[in-house]
Amino acid sequence: MTIDEKLTISNEAIALKNAGDREGYERLMKTIPMPPYHAKFLKEKMGLDVLLQLGWNLSEVEAEFGSAWLSN
């Protein structure tokens, strides 16, 4: 996902939040790929199960660390 795509989604999500749609905001923000460094921190501190249950887009994590990283 390009930075422009991420910014567009972020702006749309902020508009939802400003309109009082907190759930819509969270749902849309989770479509933006989580940065791999953030996922690594969460996995180390909270565990893989929590990371996976959060529901974030992990496409960039998988691209950087490989799919096995998300199952170990």
Helices and strands as residue ranges (DSSP letters): H 3-18, H 22-29, H 36-46, H 48-53, H 59-65, G 67-70
